[in-house]
Amino acid sequence: MNKNEAIEWIKALGVSVILAAFLVMFARPTIVYGDSMNQTLQHKDILLTNQAYYKVKDFTYGDIIVFKSIENTNYIKRVIGVGGDVVKILNGVVYINDVELIEEYIFEDDYLSSDLEVIVPEGKVFVLGDNRNDSKDSRHWAVGLVDESIIVGRAYVRLFPFKNIGSI
């Protein structure tokens, strides 16, 4: 191998490392398991997750996030409340700081839920699945309030199925 070939190999390797780092940070694939996010997301949908998003931006109401569960699997839910918010669920209606949350994305208007009221501490988020009757989320003891440190990232694109490809 001559000097020019070695330089080309080093360049190619450098570009590959940069591309791999970019993909890991901004385009990590995630598979949806279960029906907790119906109708927005379906079982076996493949999403891209931006892992760097929340390093520069704050959590936003309605964001769809991926986080690690206590079983060390990925959960995918919607952000409903952030640090400092008072989240109430009364007769199946969600209120954030005493303002009714308009939820056009939920699977069923009439869902079963015990009433609750929680103040979301700083560093945590309150999450719900869009299919409230079939979702293990912040209402469930195994999930509870999600610590920001276990959030993998923000889901932003559906890759599969191809007929539904696009931003979410």
VEXGU-472488 format. One record per residue: residue in one letter; x, y, z of N, C-alpha, C in turn. Coordinates in nm, 4 decimals, always signed. Layout:
<sites>
A,X,Y,Z,X,Y,Z,X,Y,Z
...
</sites>
This chain:
<sites>
M,+0.0858,-0.1177,+0.0000,+0.0000,+0.0000,+0.0000,+0.0900,+0.1234,+0.0000
N,+0.0626,+0.2155,-0.0908,+0.1442,+0.3364,-0.0951,+0.0845,+0.4435,-0.0042
K,+0.1525,+0.5553,+0.0052,+0.1142,+0.6632,+0.0962,-0.0244,+0.7196,+0.0609
N,-0.0537,+0.7390,-0.0679,-0.1839,+0.7930,-0.1099,-0.2986,+0.6992,-0.0737
E,-0.2780,+0.5685,-0.0905,-0.3812,+0.4718,-0.0533,-0.4063,+0.4740,+0.0970
A,-0.2997,+0.4852,+0.1751,-0.3123,+0.4910,+0.3210,-0.3918,+0.6145,+0.3630
I,-0.3647,+0.7272,+0.2992,-0.4372,+0.8507,+0.3311,-0.5853,+0.8349,+0.2968
E,-0.6165,+0.7747,+0.1839,-0.7560,+0.7521,+0.1443,-0.8272,+0.6604,+0.2439
W,-0.7582,+0.5567,+0.2905,-0.8165,+0.4666,+0.3904,-0.8439,+0.5412,+0.5210
I,-0.7515,+0.6247,+0.5619,-0.7687,+0.7022,+0.6859,-0.8867,+0.7983,+0.6715
K,-0.8992,+0.8636,+0.5568,-1.0128,+0.9534,+0.5325,-1.1448,+0.8763,+0.5384
A,-1.1479,+0.7625,+0.4718,-1.2705,+0.6814,+0.4703,-1.3076,+0.6361,+0.6110
L,-1.2077,+0.5963,+0.6878,-1.2321,+0.5546,+0.8260,-1.2846,+0.6716,+0.9089
G,-1.2250,+0.7883,+0.8924,-1.2694,+0.9076,+0.9649,-1.4136,+0.9437,+0.9328
V,-1.4485,+0.9420,+0.8051,-1.5861,+0.9711,+0.7642,-1.6813,+0.8671,+0.8222
S,-1.6416,+0.7413,+0.8225,-1.7255,+0.6340,+0.8772,-1.7507,+0.6540,+1.0258
V,-1.6478,+0.6921,+1.1000,-1.6623,+0.7153,+1.2446,-1.7565,+0.8330,+1.2699
I,-1.7405,+0.9404,+1.1946,-1.8272,+1.0575,+1.2110,-1.9714,+1.0224,+1.1762
L,-1.9914,+0.9503,+1.0677,-2.1257,+0.9094,+1.0278,-2.1893,+0.8186,+1.1330
A,-2.1124,+0.7249,+1.1857,-2.1645,+0.6345,+1.2892,-2.2040,+0.7131,+1.4143
A,-2.1205,+0.8084,+1.4558,-2.1522,+0.8904,+1.5731,-2.2800,+0.9706,+1.5492
F,-2.2931,+1.0266,+1.4300,-2.4135,+1.1021,+1.3953,-2.5372,+1.0132,+1.4041
L,-2.5295,+0.8954,+1.3463,-2.6442,+0.8051,+1.3476,-2.6814,+0.7616,+1.4885
V,-2.5820,+0.7353,+1.5717,-2.6094,+0.6927,+1.7090,-2.6767,+0.8049,+1.7877
M,-2.6340,+0.9291,+1.7670,-2.6897,+1.0417,+1.8425,-2.8262,+1.0871,+1.7902
F,-2.8435,+1.0913,+1.6591,-2.9607,+1.1558,+1.6017,-3.0577,+1.0622,+1.5307
A,-3.0222,+0.9391,+1.5126,-3.1089,+0.8506,+1.4345,-3.1050,+0.7079,+1.4865
R,-3.1293,+0.6919,+1.6153,-3.1296,+0.5578,+1.6736,-3.2648,+0.4915,+1.6472
P,-3.2645,+0.3744,+1.5854,-3.3924,+0.3074,+1.5590,-3.4525,+0.2478,+1.6866
T,-3.5845,+0.2531,+1.6954,-3.6589,+0.1985,+1.8082,-3.7821,+0.1278,+1.7531
I,-3.8108,+0.0102,+1.8048,-3.9286,-0.0656,+1.7618,-4.0378,-0.0515,+1.8675
V,-4.1595,-0.0251,+1.8228,-4.2748,-0.0157,+1.9121,-4.3234,-0.1569,+1.9428
Y,-4.3335,-0.1889,+2.0713,-4.3904,-0.3168,+2.1144,-4.5164,-0.2879,+2.1952
G,-4.6265,-0.3464,+2.1542,-4.7510,-0.3291,+2.2272,-4.8424,-0.2258,+2.1638
D,-4.9569,-0.2071,+2.2289,-5.0625,-0.1220,+2.1747,-5.0855,+0.0054,+2.2550
S,-4.9963,+0.0398,+2.3462,-5.0212,+0.1525,+2.4360,-5.0231,+0.2882,+2.3675
M,-4.9689,+0.2980,+2.2466,-4.9690,+0.4264,+2.1753,-5.0629,+0.4271,+2.0546
N,-5.1524,+0.3251,+2.0438,-5.2538,+0.3273,+1.9365,-5.3347,+0.4554,+1.9494
Q,-5.3743,+0.5143,+1.8523,-5.3671,+0.5048,+1.7100,-5.2440,+0.5745,+1.6548
T,-5.1757,+0.6495,+1.7345,-5.0588,+0.7237,+1.6865,-4.9517,+0.6300,+1.6344
L,-4.9183,+0.5290,+1.7135,-4.8160,+0.4307,+1.6767,-4.8750,+0.2916,+1.6913
Q,-4.8298,+0.2015,+1.6072,-4.8798,+0.0645,+1.6080,-4.7689,-0.0323,+1.6504
H,-4.8106,-0.1480,+1.6984,-4.7178,-0.2555,+1.7327,-4.6274,-0.2846,+1.6126
K,-4.4978,-0.2898,+1.6354,-4.3941,-0.3193,+1.5352,-4.3592,-0.2020,+1.4428
D,-4.4148,-0.0823,+1.4678,-4.3658,+0.0347,+1.3946,-4.2183,+0.0527,+1.4277
I,-4.1414,+0.1032,+1.3331,-4.0004,+0.1343,+1.3569,-3.9850,+0.2856,+1.3520
L,-3.9273,+0.3415,+1.4585,-3.9114,+0.4859,+1.4732,-3.7645,+0.5237,+1.4772
L,-3.7366,+0.6496,+1.4477,-3.6039,+0.7057,+1.4726,-3.6141,+0.7934,+1.5958
T,-3.5142,+0.7822,+1.6828,-3.5096,+0.8570,+1.8073,-3.3865,+0.9458,+1.8087
N,-3.4056,+1.0727,+1.8423,-3.2959,+1.1672,+1.8552,-3.2506,+1.1667,+2.0008
Q,-3.1326,+1.1117,+2.0269,-3.0827,+1.1019,+2.1642,-3.0238,+1.2324,+2.2152
A,-2.9860,+1.3226,+2.1263,-2.9233,+1.4486,+2.1670,-3.0252,+1.5600,+2.1884
Y,-3.1486,+1.5404,+2.1483,-3.2504,+1.6452,+2.1478,-3.2632,+1.7148,+2.2833
Y,-3.2764,+1.6380,+2.3913,-3.3011,+1.6973,+2.5225,-3.1743,+1.7463,+2.5915
K,-3.0617,+1.7335,+2.5259,-2.9395,+1.7930,+2.5797,-2.9374,+1.9430,+2.5500
V,-3.0140,+1.9854,+2.4489,-3.0174,+2.1271,+2.4114,-3.1573,+2.1882,+2.4217
K,-3.2597,+2.1081,+2.4366,-3.3972,+2.1588,+2.4439,-3.4668,+2.1026,+2.5673
D,-3.5715,+2.1729,+2.6105,-3.6521,+2.1266,+2.7224,-3.7604,+2.0305,+2.6738
F,-3.8131,+1.9538,+2.7660,-3.9236,+1.8644,+2.7344,-4.0459,+1.9490,+2.7013
T,-4.1203,+1.9055,+2.6014,-4.2368,+1.9797,+2.5546,-4.3599,+1.8915,+2.5647
Y,-4.4714,+1.9514,+2.6047,-4.5974,+1.8785,+2.6118,-4.6265,+1.8149,+2.4771
G,-4.6637,+1.6888,+2.4809,-4.6983,+1.6188,+2.3580,-4.5831,+1.5459,+2.2921
D,-4.4593,+1.5725,+2.3348,-4.3460,+1.4991,+2.2779,-4.3654,+1.3499,+2.3010
I,-4.3255,+1.2705,+2.2038,-4.3247,+1.1252,+2.2208,-4.1819,+1.0861,+2.2533
I,-4.1644,+1.0283,+2.3730,-4.0297,+0.9959,+2.4201,-4.0108,+0.8456,+2.4333
V,-3.8846,+0.8069,+2.4325,-3.8439,+0.6687,+2.4561,-3.7639,+0.6704,+2.5855
F,-3.7972,+0.5806,+2.6784,-3.7227,+0.5733,+2.8041,-3.7090,+0.4283,+2.8477
K,-3.6127,+0.4046,+2.9349,-3.5867,+0.2700,+2.9863,-3.6823,+0.2384,+3.1009
S,-3.7394,+0.1196,+3.0975,-3.8275,+0.0748,+3.2051,-3.7444,+0.0037,+3.3119
I,-3.8108,-0.0343,+3.4212,-3.7388,-0.1078,+3.5251,-3.6957,-0.2454,+3.4765
E,-3.7624,-0.2960,+3.3707,-3.7225,-0.4235,+3.3106,-3.6103,-0.4039,+3.2090
N,-3.5614,-0.2800,+3.1950,-3.4556,-0.2426,+3.1004,-3.4987,-0.2590,+2.9544
T,-3.6281,-0.2436,+2.9297,-3.6786,-0.2394,+2.7924,-3.7194,-0.0955,+2.7623
N,-3.7358,-0.0644,+2.6360,-3.7773,+0.0707,+2.5989,-3.9284,+0.0853,+2.6067
Y,-3.9734,+0.1928,+2.6702,-4.1136,+0.2323,+2.6693,-4.1252,+0.3559,+2.5811
I,-4.2380,+0.3694,+2.5148,-4.2638,+0.4848,+2.4293,-4.3954,+0.5457,+2.4756
K,-4.3897,+0.6703,+2.5212,-4.5086,+0.7380,+2.5752,-4.5062,+0.8855,+2.5368
R,-4.6160,+0.9538,+2.5680,-4.6300,+1.0961,+2.5380,-4.6090,+1.1778,+2.6663
V,-4.5323,+1.2864,+2.6566,-4.5103,+1.3762,+2.7703,-4.6385,+1.4552,+2.7948
I,-4.6881,+1.4468,+2.9181,-4.8094,+1.5179,+2.9578,-4.7759,+1.6296,+3.0557
G,-4.6850,+1.6037,+3.1487,-4.6475,+1.7040,+3.2474,-4.4979,+1.7068,+3.2688
V,-4.4458,+1.8260,+3.2996,-4.3025,+1.8443,+3.3252,-4.2843,+1.9017,+3.4655
G,-4.1594,+1.9143,+3.5083,-4.1296,+1.9613,+3.6430,-4.2055,+2.0880,+3.6808
G,-4.2728,+2.0838,+3.7961,-4.3487,+2.1978,+3.8454,-4.4969,+2.1931,+3.8111
D,-4.5364,+2.1067,+3.7191,-4.6774,+2.0967,+3.6792,-4.7592,+2.0198,+3.7824
V,-4.8866,+2.0553,+3.7912,-4.9836,+1.9765,+3.8667,-5.0690,+1.9035,+3.7634
V,-5.0592,+1.7712,+3.7625,-5.1361,+1.6883,+3.6692,-5.2516,+1.6265,+3.7464
K,-5.3727,+1.6469,+3.6937,-5.4922,+1.5867,+3.7541,-5.5635,+1.5055,+3.6474
I,-5.6162,+1.3913,+3.6891,-5.7067,+1.3146,+3.6041,-5.8351,+1.2973,+3.6841
L,-5.9421,+1.3572,+3.6333,-6.0721,+1.3518,+3.6994,-6.1751,+1.3003,+3.5999
N,-6.2378,+1.1879,+3.6338,-6.3384,+1.1269,+3.5457,-6.2859,+1.1072,+3.4039
G,-6.1580,+1.0689,+3.3919,-6.0991,+1.0416,+3.2616,-6.0509,+1.1636,+3.1855
V,-6.0649,+1.2827,+3.2430,-6.0198,+1.4059,+3.1776,-5.8890,+1.4498,+3.2429
V,-5.7897,+1.4836,+3.1587,-5.6585,+1.5252,+3.2086,-5.6534,+1.6776,+3.2164
Y,-5.6024,+1.7266,+3.3299,-5.5827,+1.8705,+3.3505,-5.4359,+1.8946,+3.3834
I,-5.3794,+1.9980,+3.3228,-5.2438,+2.0414,+3.3553,-5.2564,+2.1805,+3.4152
N,-5.2165,+2.1942,+3.5414,-5.2265,+2.3225,+3.6120,-5.3686,+2.3797,+3.6000
D,-5.4674,+2.2935,+3.6219,-5.6106,+2.3263,+3.6208,-5.6667,+2.3643,+3.4840
V,-5.5924,+2.3395,+3.3765,-5.6416,+2.3642,+3.2408,-5.6621,+2.2290,+3.1729
E,-5.7836,+2.2077,+3.1188,-5.8121,+2.0805,+3.0529,-5.7208,+2.0611,+2.9326
L,-5.6626,+1.9426,+2.9246,-5.5751,+1.9081,+2.8128,-5.6607,+1.8588,+2.6965
I,-5.6481,+1.9251,+2.5818,-5.7194,+1.8827,+2.4610,-5.6357,+1.7733,+2.3961
E,-5.6928,+1.6538,+2.3856,-5.6168,+1.5376,+2.3392,-5.6840,+1.4747,+2.2181
E,-5.6480,+1.5223,+2.1015,-5.7052,+1.4690,+1.9783,-5.6428,+1.3355,+1.9393
Y,-5.5344,+1.2994,+2.0040,-5.4582,+1.1805,+1.9666,-5.4968,+1.0560,+2.0451
I,-5.5784,+1.0683,+2.1506,-5.6063,+0.9490,+2.2307,-5.6947,+0.8515,+2.1545
F,-5.6749,+0.7239,+2.1863,-5.7410,+0.6143,+2.1150,-5.8907,+0.6108,+2.1432
E,-5.9280,+0.6273,+2.2702,-6.0684,+0.6214,+2.3098,-6.0989,+0.7413,+2.3980
D,-6.2088,+0.8091,+2.3701,-6.2470,+0.9226,+2.4541,-6.2857,+0.8777,+2.5942
D,-6.3442,+0.7607,+2.6031,-6.3923,+0.7097,+2.7307,-6.2980,+0.5998,+2.7777
Y,-6.2124,+0.6323,+2.8717,-6.1204,+0.5304,+2.9198,-6.1299,+0.5178,+3.0709
L,-6.0885,+0.4023,+3.1174,-6.0947,+0.3720,+3.2596,-5.9709,+0.4261,+3.3289
S,-5.9910,+0.5031,+3.4319,-5.8773,+0.5534,+3.5073,-5.9254,+0.6014,+3.6427
S,-5.8471,+0.5715,+3.7436,-5.8764,+0.6266,+3.8747,-5.8386,+0.7737,+3.8737
D,-5.9121,+0.8520,+3.9494,-5.8757,+0.9925,+3.9620,-5.7421,+1.0024,+4.0336
L,-5.6636,+1.1001,+3.9943,-5.5364,+1.1215,+4.0625,-5.4947,+1.2661,+4.0489
E,-5.4083,+1.3076,+4.1384,-5.3466,+1.4398,+4.1318,-5.2021,+1.4247,+4.1756
V,-5.1116,+1.4782,+4.0959,-4.9696,+1.4662,+4.1274,-4.8980,+1.5950,+4.0887
I,-4.8059,+1.6366,+4.1733,-4.7170,+1.7483,+4.1403,-4.5895,+1.6864,+4.0851
V,-4.5546,+1.7236,+3.9635,-4.4367,+1.6664,+3.8982,-4.3128,+1.7393,+3.9498
P,-4.2206,+1.6667,+4.0158,-4.0987,+1.7318,+4.0650,-4.0050,+1.7690,+3.9500
E,-3.9179,+1.8647,+3.9747,-3.8154,+1.8996,+3.8760,-3.7326,+1.7747,+3.8471
G,-3.6918,+1.7583,+3.7229,-3.6116,+1.6429,+3.6840,-3.6924,+1.5198,+3.6487
K,-3.8257,+1.5328,+3.6510,-3.9146,+1.4207,+3.6172,-4.0165,+1.4671,+3.5136
V,-4.0771,+1.3702,+3.4443,-4.1886,+1.3990,+3.3545,-4.3009,+1.2995,+3.3815
F,-4.4225,+1.3434,+3.3565,-4.5412,+1.2592,+3.3681,-4.5787,+1.2188,+3.2269
V,-4.5919,+1.0879,+3.2028,-4.6194,+1.0374,+3.0679,-4.7457,+0.9521,+3.0672
L,-4.8129,+0.9522,+2.9521,-4.9287,+0.8661,+2.9305,-4.9191,+0.8053,+2.7917
G,-4.9739,+0.6856,+2.7776,-4.9894,+0.6269,+2.6452,-5.1163,+0.6805,+2.5815
D,-5.1208,+0.6855,+2.4498,-5.2395,+0.7362,+2.3806,-5.3577,+0.6404,+2.3915
N,-5.3310,+0.5127,+2.4110,-5.4354,+0.4124,+2.4312,-5.4468,+0.3908,+2.5820
R,-5.5172,+0.4800,+2.6485,-5.5186,+0.4857,+2.7953,-5.5678,+0.3583,+2.8615
N,-5.6535,+0.2815,+2.7953,-5.7030,+0.1572,+2.8550,-5.6026,+0.0431,+2.8461
D,-5.4954,+0.0619,+2.7716,-5.3958,-0.0446,+2.7537,-5.2555,+0.0147,+2.7597
S,-5.2279,+0.0898,+2.8660,-5.0983,+0.1557,+2.8757,-5.0434,+0.1504,+3.0176
K,-4.9212,+0.1041,+3.0278,-4.8480,+0.1097,+3.1539,-4.7681,+0.2401,+3.1483
D,-4.8139,+0.3409,+3.2231,-4.7547,+0.4741,+3.2138,-4.7413,+0.5342,+3.3530
S,-4.7381,+0.6654,+3.3657,-4.7154,+0.7288,+3.4957,-4.8254,+0.7012,+3.5967
R,-4.9380,+0.6484,+3.5538,-5.0444,+0.6079,+3.6468,-5.0139,+0.4737,+3.7116
H,-4.9181,+0.4019,+3.6581,-4.8873,+0.2653,+3.7006,-4.7642,+0.2656,+3.7913
W,-4.7670,+0.1857,+3.8970,-4.6576,+0.1825,+3.9944,-4.5238,+0.1452,+3.9315
A,-4.5245,+0.0631,+3.8268,-4.3984,+0.0169,+3.7671,-4.3318,+0.1242,+3.6812
V,-4.4050,+0.2292,+3.6487,-4.3479,+0.3383,+3.5684,-4.3379,+0.4641,+3.6528
G,-4.4503,+0.5109,+3.7019,-4.4523,+0.6322,+3.7828,-4.4003,+0.7525,+3.7059
L,-4.3517,+0.8499,+3.7798,-4.2919,+0.9671,+3.7169,-4.1574,+0.9260,+3.6589
V,-4.1300,+0.9668,+3.5374,-4.0098,+0.9225,+3.4665,-3.8967,+1.0209,+3.4922
D,-3.7865,+0.9682,+3.5445,-3.6684,+1.0506,+3.5676,-3.6052,+1.0877,+3.4338
E,-3.5723,+1.2151,+3.4180,-3.5136,+1.2614,+3.2920,-3.3863,+1.1855,+3.2553
S,-3.3157,+1.1324,+3.3550,-3.1886,+1.0638,+3.3280,-3.2069,+0.9301,+3.2557
I,-3.3277,+0.8724,+3.2583,-3.3485,+0.7439,+3.1901,-3.4163,+0.7604,+3.0540
I,-3.4352,+0.8847,+3.0134,-3.4968,+0.9102,+2.8830,-3.3914,+0.8938,+2.7748
V,-3.4190,+0.8039,+2.6823,-3.3272,+0.7738,+2.5722,-3.3297,+0.8863,+2.4699
G,-3.4479,+0.9392,+2.4409,-3.4574,+1.0472,+2.3437,-3.5995,+1.0719,+2.2988
R,-3.6106,+1.1568,+2.1975,-3.7399,+1.1961,+2.1414,-3.7609,+1.1238,+2.0088
A,-3.8728,+1.0530,+1.9988,-3.9070,+0.9870,+1.8722,-3.9599,+1.0935,+1.7773
Y,-3.9106,+1.0923,+1.6536,-3.9507,+1.1992,+1.5628,-3.9895,+1.1531,+1.4229
V,-3.9537,+1.0319,+1.3833,-3.9865,+0.9830,+1.2491,-4.0272,+0.8368,+1.2569
R,-4.1322,+0.8016,+1.1817,-4.1684,+0.6608,+1.1653,-4.1081,+0.6157,+1.0321
L,-4.0285,+0.5073,+1.0375,-3.9663,+0.4523,+0.9170,-4.0453,+0.3378,+0.8562
F,-4.1150,+0.2643,+0.9424,-4.1858,+0.1454,+0.8966,-4.3132,+0.1309,+0.9769
P,-4.4232,+0.0932,+0.9170,-4.4375,+0.0468,+0.7795,-4.4231,+0.1624,+0.6800
F,-4.3769,+0.1277,+0.5611,-4.3473,+0.2281,+0.4602,-4.4684,+0.3134,+0.4240
K,-4.5882,+0.2560,+0.4308,-4.7082,+0.3338,+0.3967,-4.7336,+0.4459,+0.4973
N,-4.6741,+0.4375,+0.6164,-4.6922,+0.5398,+0.7200,-4.5645,+0.6175,+0.7488
I,-4.4667,+0.6105,+0.6602,-4.3395,+0.6776,+0.6833,-4.3615,+0.8282,+0.6951
G,-4.2908,+0.8907,+0.7896,-4.3020,+1.0355,+0.8056,-4.2828,+1.0779,+0.9494
S,-4.2915,+1.2082,+0.9717,-4.2720,+1.2617,+1.1066,-4.3906,+1.2250,+1.1950
I,-4.3629,+1.2189,+1.3258,-4.4697,+1.1870,+1.4217,-4.4802,+1.2990,+1.5237
</sites>
